[in-house]
């Protein structure tokens, strides 16, 4: 399986983890879900991220999910989230999934990193632990981690740690961060791949600013694939029309605390997974929310028919 690198591009869908209503992993639905991402045009998948409920997994479950998805993906890249409170667990899971054929690992900063030196030092320790042969995705998601990675410290990390090949960009507001990274590269800074998150909420603008694509989840990944392709081709108007058709559902899914349940409801409604179950702590949508999502999907389908 190919490894991620500084020029990796496209759409890497952040995969949900399907569960049975009793909380057990639904392996058959996981296979269908993996297949569906690639059928929708994804270039790769990322598993065991925050929206994949990674903190709710045991280490053995995480390894089992990685083995299943990597085998199912064939020669297509799978990035594995390995974030953990301690470096021992992070290193163990990283080595396990790379031996299984992962394309790289994704690491979010722990919430205790409250200064630039601590942030820089943490990623230096991660890269030293993993060694130069394991490609790392730096997840910059301050809305969740509460860690603010400044433009300046990010530039130092890029310069000092060549095994960090990709930025999973989820700062908000953060469009200027993309522009500054690309401007620094034009002035001689090492290039880094940028794939963006936030459920695709700013995808057209992010790609136009120089992002290489998306690394996020959404109930309809084909939207991210098509919008990314069109923006890169210079067809901004068409890209925006398609994006706008999905925007009400993207907005609704962006609700903190409900986004995963909404996404799983959509995937179950599409028949991709058998149950929208979220592993505890967590729960399903109530009847009113399900009705709202279904209404948004109906309007979305009508808009797409009008676009042709």
C-alpha positions in Angstrom: 0.0 0.0 0.0 1.4 3.4 -0.9 2.5 5.8 1.9 1.2 9.3 2.2 3.7 12.1 1.2 4.1 15.8 0.8 2.0 15.9 -2.4 -0.8 13.5 -1.4 -4.1 14.9 -2.7 -7.8 14.2 -3.1 -10.4 13.1 -0.6 -9.6 10.9 2.4 -13.0 10.2 4.0 -13.0 10.1 7.8 -14.7 6.8 8.4 -17.4 6.2 11.0 -17.2 3.0 13.0 -20.5 1.0 12.7 -21.8 -0.7 15.8 -24.7 -3.0 16.6 -27.3 -1.6 19.0 -25.6 -3.4 21.8 -22.3 -1.6 21.1 -20.5 -4.5 19.5 -18.5 -3.6 16.3 -20.6 -4.4 13.1 -17.9 -5.9 10.9 -20.2 -6.5 7.9 -21.3 -2.9 7.9 -17.7 -1.8 8.2 -16.9 -3.7 5.0 -19.9 -2.1 3.2 -18.9 1.3 4.5 -15.3 1.0 3.3 -16.6 -0.2 -0.1 -19.0 2.7 -0.3 -16.3 5.4 0.3 -14.3 4.1 -2.7 -17.4 3.7 -4.8 -18.1 7.4 -4.1 -14.7 8.3 -5.5 -12.6 8.7 -2.4 -8.8 8.5 -2.8 -8.3 7.0 0.6 -9.9 6.7 4.0 -8.9 7.7 7.5 -10.0 5.4 10.4 -10.1 5.8 14.2 -10.4 9.5 14.1 -12.5 11.5 16.6 -15.7 10.9 14.5 -14.7 7.2 14.3 -15.2 7.0 18.1 -11.5 6.0 18.6 -11.5 7.0 22.3 -14.2 4.4 22.9 -12.1 1.5 21.5 -9.8 -0.9 23.3 -6.3 -1.2 21.8 -7.2 -4.6 20.4 -10.4 -3.4 18.8 -8.5 -0.5 17.2 -5.9 -3.0 15.7 -8.8 -5.2 14.5 -10.6 -2.4 12.8 -7.3 -1.3 11.1 -6.6 -4.8 9.9 -10.1 -5.2 8.5 -10.2 -1.8 6.7 -6.7 -2.1 5.3 -7.4 -5.5 3.9 -10.7 -4.3 2.4 -9.1 -1.3 0.8 -6.6 -3.3 -1.2 -3.9 -1.0 -2.6 -5.7 2.2 -1.6 -4.3 4.2 1.2 -5.7 4.0 4.8 -4.5 6.5 7.4 -5.0 5.5 11.0 -5.7 7.8 14.0 -3.3 6.8 16.8 -3.8 9.7 19.2 -3.4 8.6 22.8 -2.7 10.3 26.2 0.6 8.6 26.4 3.4 7.9 23.8 3.7 4.2 24.7 0.2 3.4 23.5 0.6 5.7 20.5 3.8 4.0 19.5 2.5 0.5 19.9 -0.6 1.1 17.8 1.4 3.0 15.1 3.8 0.1 14.7 1.0 -2.4 14.6 -1.0 -0.6 11.9 2.1 0.2 9.8 3.0 -3.5 9.8 -0.6 -4.2 8.6 0.0 -1.8 5.6 -1.3 1.6 6.8 -0.4 4.6 4.6 0.5 6.7 7.7 -0.7 7.7 11.1 -2.6 10.7 12.4 -1.7 12.4 15.7 -3.7 15.1 17.5 -2.1 17.1 20.2 -3.1 16.4 23.8 -5.0 19.2 25.5 -2.2 19.8 28.0 -0.1 21.6 25.4 -0.7 25.2 26.3 2.5 26.9 24.9 4.3 26.9 21.6 7.4 25.1 23.1 5.2 22.3 24.5 3.5 21.9 21.1 6.8 21.8 19.2 8.4 19.5 21.8 5.5 17.1 21.7 5.6 16.5 18.0 9.4 16.2 18.2 8.9 13.4 20.7 6.3 11.7 18.5 8.6 11.9 15.4 11.6 10.6 17.4 9.5 7.7 18.8 8.1 6.7 15.4 11.2 7.2 13.4 11.7 8.6 9.9 9.9 5.9 8.0 6.4 6.4 9.4 4.5 9.3 7.7 2.6 11.5 10.2 -0.5 13.6 9.8 -0.6 16.5 12.2 -4.3 17.0 13.2 -4.9 20.7 13.9 -8.4 20.8 15.4 -8.5 23.4 18.2 -12.3 23.3 18.5 -11.9 19.8 19.9 -8.4 19.6 21.3 -8.3 23.1 22.7 -4.7 23.4 21.5 -4.1 26.5 19.4 -1.2 25.8 17.0 0.1 29.2 15.8 1.3 29.8 12.2 4.8 30.4 13.6 5.1 27.1 15.6 3.5 25.2 12.7 6.2 26.6 10.4 8.9 25.4 12.8 7.3 21.9 13.1 7.3 21.6 9.3 10.9 22.7 9.0 12.2 20.5 11.9 10.2 17.3 11.4 10.3 15.9 7.9 8.3 12.8 8.8 5.3 15.0 9.2 4.0 14.8 5.6 0.4 16.2 6.0 -1.6 18.7 7.9 -5.2 17.8 8.7 -6.4 21.4 8.8 -9.4 22.0 11.0 -8.7 25.4 12.4 -11.6 27.8 12.4 -11.3 30.5 11.2 -8.3 29.1 9.4 -8.3 29.9 5.7 -5.5 32.4 6.2 -3.4 29.5 7.7 -3.6 27.7 4.3 -2.6 30.8 2.4 0.4 31.4 4.8 1.7 27.9 4.4 1.5 28.0 0.6 3.2 31.5 0.6 6.0 30.1 2.9 6.5 27.2 0.5 6.8 29.6 -2.4 9.6 31.3 -0.4 11.4 28.0 0.2 9.7 26.2 3.1 9.3 22.4 2.7 6.0 21.5 1.1 3.4 19.7 3.1 0.1 18.2 2.0 -3.0 19.9 3.4 -6.3 18.1 3.6 -9.1 19.9 5.4 -11.8 18.8 7.9 -14.7 20.6 9.6 -17.2 18.3 7.7 -16.4 20.1 4.5 -18.1 23.3 5.6 -15.5 25.5 3.9 -14.3 23.1 1.3 -14.6 25.3 -1.9 -12.7 28.1 -0.2 -10.0 25.8 1.3 -9.2 24.2 -2.1 -9.1 27.6 -3.8 -6.6 28.7 -1.1 -4.3 25.8 -1.9 -5.5 22.8 0.1 -4.9 19.5 -1.6 -8.4 18.1 -0.8 -10.4 17.0 2.2 -9.9 14.6 5.1 -13.3 14.7 6.8 -16.6 12.8 7.0 -20.0 13.6 5.5 -22.9 11.4 4.8 -22.4 12.0 1.0 -18.7 11.8 0.3 -19.3 12.1 -3.5 -20.0 15.8 -2.8 -16.5 16.3 -1.5 -14.9 14.4 -4.4 -16.8 16.4 -7.0 -16.3 19.8 -5.4 -12.6 19.2 -4.9 -12.2 18.1 -8.6 -14.2 21.0 -9.9 -12.4 23.7 -7.9 -9.0 22.3 -9.0 -10.2 22.4 -12.6 -11.1 26.0 -12.2 -14.9 25.4 -12.5 -15.7 27.4 -9.3 -19.2 28.2 -10.3 -20.3 24.6 -10.9 -18.4 23.5 -7.7 -20.3 26.1 -5.6 -23.6 25.1 -7.1 -23.1 21.5 -6.1 -21.8 22.5 -2.7 -24.7 24.7 -2.1 -27.1 21.9 -2.7 -25.6 19.9 0.2 -24.9 22.9 2.4 -28.0 22.8 4.6 -27.2 19.2 5.6 -23.5 20.0 6.1 -24.6 22.9 8.4 -27.0 20.6 10.3 -24.4 18.0 10.8 -21.9 20.5 12.1 -23.7 20.7 15.5 -21.3 19.9 18.3 -22.3 16.8 20.1 -24.8 15.7 17.4 -22.7 15.5 14.3 -21.8 11.8 14.6 -25.4 10.7 15.3 -26.6 12.7 12.3 -23.9 11.2 10.0 -24.7 7.7 11.1 -28.4 8.3 10.6 -27.7 9.4 7.0 -25.5 6.4 6.4 -28.1 4.0 7.8 -30.8 5.7 5.8 -28.7 5.2 2.7 -28.4 1.5 3.6 -24.6 1.6 4.0 -24.6 0.6 7.7 -27.2 -1.5 9.4 -27.7 0.6 12.5 -27.0 4.3 13.4 -25.9 3.2 16.9 -23.3 5.3 18.6 -21.2 3.6 21.2 -21.8 4.8 24.8 -21.4 7.5 26.0 -23.6 8.8 23.2 -27.0 8.2 21.8 -29.3 8.3 18.8 -31.1 11.3 17.4 -34.6 12.0 18.7 -37.6 11.8 16.4 -37.7 15.5 15.7 -34.0 15.6 14.6 -34.5 12.5 12.4 -37.4 14.2 10.7 -35.4 17.4 10.2 -32.5 15.4 8.6 -34.9 13.5 6.3 -36.5 16.8 5.2 -33.1 18.3 4.4 -32.2 15.2 2.4 -35.4 15.4 0.4 -34.7 19.1 -0.4 -31.1 18.2 -1.3 -32.2 15.6 -3.8 -34.6 18.0 -5.4 -31.9 20.7 -5.8 -29.5 18.2 -7.3 -32.1 17.1 -9.8 -32.6 20.8 -10.8 -28.8 21.2 -11.3 -28.7 18.1 -13.6 
